[in-house]
Amino acid sequence: MVSLRWDETEATEIVRRHDGREGPLLPILHDLQAAFGHVPEPAIAFLAQALNITRAEVHGVVSFYHDFRRQPAGRHVLKLCRAEACQSMDSEIFARRVLDRFNLDWGGTTPDGRVTIEPVYCLGLCASAPSAMLDGEPMARLNAASIDEIAREVSR
C-alpha cells in the first residue's frame, strides 16, 4: 500500500533490504517511490547519510531519471511518447489535445488528483506510433478517437 507521508522507519527498512548490494541507490529509490508514491524531500538527506554519499549525488539521480517523482502522482498516470517516431505520426498534436483538455503542462496533475500527464522519450513501440502508456499499460497506434477515449477514462 502506498503511503504519501514520509516514514523514516519504513525508509530504514527499505535501505536495510538492500544492505550489501552493489550500487543500491537506484533500487532503493524505486522502492521508496513504490512505498510513498514519490521520492519525498526528506529522502534525499536520509539516503545520502545512509549510503555515505552526498545529497547532491542523490538529488542528481532523482532529477536525472524521469520515472522518479518529487511529488505524488495522480490516480492515473498517462505517459505520452515524445520520441521522433511518434512525433512523425502527429503525437505532438495528440499531446497538445490532452494537455489542453486537462489544462495541464507536462508533468502536471489535475487539481482533483485524478490524472498526471508525463512525457516519455520512447516506449519502444516505434513501429506502432504514436504511443502512450496509461497506468503502466502500453497503448499503440493512437488516433483522435483513442486519445479522446483515454481522456474520458481517466476523467472517471
N, C-alpha and C positions, 0 to 999 in steps of 0.2 A: 504494500500500500504506500502511496506517495504522501509524504508529509511536507507541506510547504514551509514549515518552520524549522530553523536550524536547530539541530540537536547534536551537541558535541559528543555525547555518549555514543550515539549511533554512528557518527563520523569516525570515532575512535575504533569502533568495531569494524567498520569498513576498511580502515587502514590496516588494522591487525590481520584481517583476512588476506592481505597482500604482502604480509611480512616475509622477507627473504626473496621476494620476486625481483628479478632484474627489471629496471625501468618501470616501476609501479605507478607512476603519475597518471598516465592515460587510463589504465583500468580503474584506478581509484576515482578519477574524475567521472568516468562513465557510471560507476556505482553510486557516487554521490548524487549525480543528476537523476538516476533512476529512483533513489530514495527520497530526494527532496523536490523533484520536478525541475530543478535548475541547479546551478552551482552558486550557492549563496555567498554573499560577500565575506562573511567570517571564514569561509572555507579556504580562502586564499592564504591568509596568515597561518591558519591551522595546519594546512598541508605543507607550507614552507617549513614550519617548525618540525612537524612530524617526519618529513623526508630530508631535513637538513639541506634545503635548497633556499634560494631567495624568493621573496614574494614576487619579484619581477619575473622569475622563471615560471612560476605557477600562472601568473597573470598572462604571460606571453603564450602559454599553451592554451589557456582558456579562450583568449581572444583570437588566436590563430585558427582554431578549428571551429567551423560554422555550426557543428552539431551541439556545441556547448552553449547553454543559455545562461545569462546572468539574471534573468527574471523568469518567473513561471510562464509557461506557455498556456494558450487557451485549451479548452477541452478537445478541440480538433486542431491538428497541425497540418496545414496544406503547404507542401513544398512544390514550388513551380520551377521547372528546369529553365535555366537561362544560358545553357551552353549553345554553341554555334549550330549544331544540327537542329535543335529545337527552334532557335531564332530563325533559321532559314524556312521553317514551317509556320511562321507567324506566332510563335509563342509570346512575343512581347505584346502583341495585340490582345491576346487572351489574358495575359498577366495584368495588363492595364485595366481590362474589363473587370477582373476580380477585385483588384485593389480599389478601384473606384466604387464598386458595388458595396464594399465594406468600409469605404472611406479610410483606408489604411495606407501606410507606406510599408516598404519591405521590412520584415521583422516585427511588424506591429501586431497588436492583439486588440480585438474589439473590446469596448468598454465593459461589456457584459461577460467577458472572458470566454466567449463561445469559440472563437477561432483565432489562430495565429497564422500569418502568411509569411513564409520564408523563401528566400531564393536558394536554389541549389544549383551547383555548376556542373552537374552531369549525373544522371540517374542510370546511365548505361543502356538506355532504351533508344539510342540514336536512330536505329532503323524504323522505330515506331513513333517518331517525333510528330508533334510535340508531346511531352510527357510531364507527369506530375506524380506526387506521392501524397496520399491522404491517410493520415494516421498509420503510416508505415506500409500502406498498400500501394504498389505502383499502378499507375493508370497511363495508358498509351493512346496514341492517335486521337488526341483531344481535338474537339471542334467547338464551335459556339454553343451547340446544344449540350454537349457533355460538360462544358465549363459552367453553363447555367445550372445544370443538374447538381454538379458538385457544390456550387454556391447555395442552392436550396437545401441540400443535405446537411451542410454544416450550419445552416441557419436554424435548424430544428432544435 
